Amino acid sequence: MMKKVVLFFLKAGILALTLNLTLASCSLKPLAWTPPEKPELKGSTAENELLGATQWIDLEGWYGPEDIAVDKEGNLYCGAHISETDFSDGRVLKIDTAGNISEFCNTEEWVAGLHFDAQQNLIACVPNKGLVSIDQKGEMTILASEDEHGNQFLIPNDVDIANDGMIYFSNTSSKVPFSRLNARKIIFEVRPDGGLYSYNPKTKEVKTLIDGSYFGNGVAVSQNDDFVLLVELTKYRVLRYWLKGEKKGETEIFIDNLPGLPNGVATREDGSFWLGFTTRRDDVLDKVQPNTGMKKFIFSIPLWLQPQQEAFGMIMHLSEKGEILKTYYDTSGEFVSEASSVEEHNGFLYLGGDLTDHIGRYKLEE
């Protein structure tokens, strides 16, 4: 009798597992995409260990400083979630110039992009809420939760502000809410979603600039407000949307076939850009992207069994024309395991990370 009971539960477990795998597989509707051949790392992209000199600012138990903003007094701000794998609750943290950490705003969601406007309001991208403004008292106001067509900003990702006060931001998805699994879903499906948008704080008007992107991520406005950049993580590239000139309203590729998964981008005072990477390109991911069946299978297995993000630090210095000037690495991932964003302030680069429990602090050479 006992053997029959054990056999029954074994069969039931196998059936439940099969059903779960089937449902997970069916929920993914991937397109086949063949990535360009990964570029050889040489010249301005040759590997080095420059980021090995990076120091850490510990977040005292918080995780995920995806983006970093600096106020006029030099205090740092970042979003954070409650544990390395739990993104269900979040805050905006403030790190003052003495290194003290406090909760600046309880957003109840992990916060991605951050940027201060001219009035020192912190403009932020908050999943499931949209584009928000946080005043100096930490009070949050939602500016925009959907575009002009009613598409929701479920995964607003990064934000930058032009000299005239116009706000530009990305939305990774209007179809699925943020989760670690849904982030992988977007990468595997390679379907256009979300895009690039502008928000006019005077008229409160939202305008779609790029309708549909491939994991739209980092955003940066050029020095003279001529164009705005949008990072497409899945396609290993950065797009440029022209705001002025003969090409106004046009979109083109700024830089393509990058050697890693690009994430955050930021403008320097001289007009060049910093580009941060989640990690380097994964040969396995590149090989399965053209195979929809294989992508459905990988997505169906438990998340902890799927290929994990490699700890690999990489940031690039790009010219205003999209040329690679220099690349900084930590190939071991010991000091910089990822660089989801790069914020320059007073001769230092502050490096963010979706999964890290610290902010990286790298001193630039004179």
ABEGO torsion letter per residue (X at the ends): XAAAAAAAAAAAAAAAAAAAAAAAAAABBBBBBBBBBBBBBBEAABBBAAAAABBBBBAGGBBGBABBBBBAAGBBBBBBBABAABAABBBBBBBBAAGBBBBABBAGBBBBBBBBBAAGBBBBBBBGAEBBBBBAAGBBBBABABBAAGBBBABBABBBBBAAGBBBBBBABAABBBBAAAAAAAAAAGBBBEEBBBBBAAAGBBBBABBEBBGBBBBBBBAAGABBBBBBAAAGBBBBBBABEAABGBBBBABBGBABBBBBBBBBAAGBBBBBBABBBBAAAAAAAABAAAAAAAAABBAAABBBBBBBBBBBBBBAAGBBABBBBBAAGAABABBABBBBBGGBBBBBBAABABBBBBBBBX
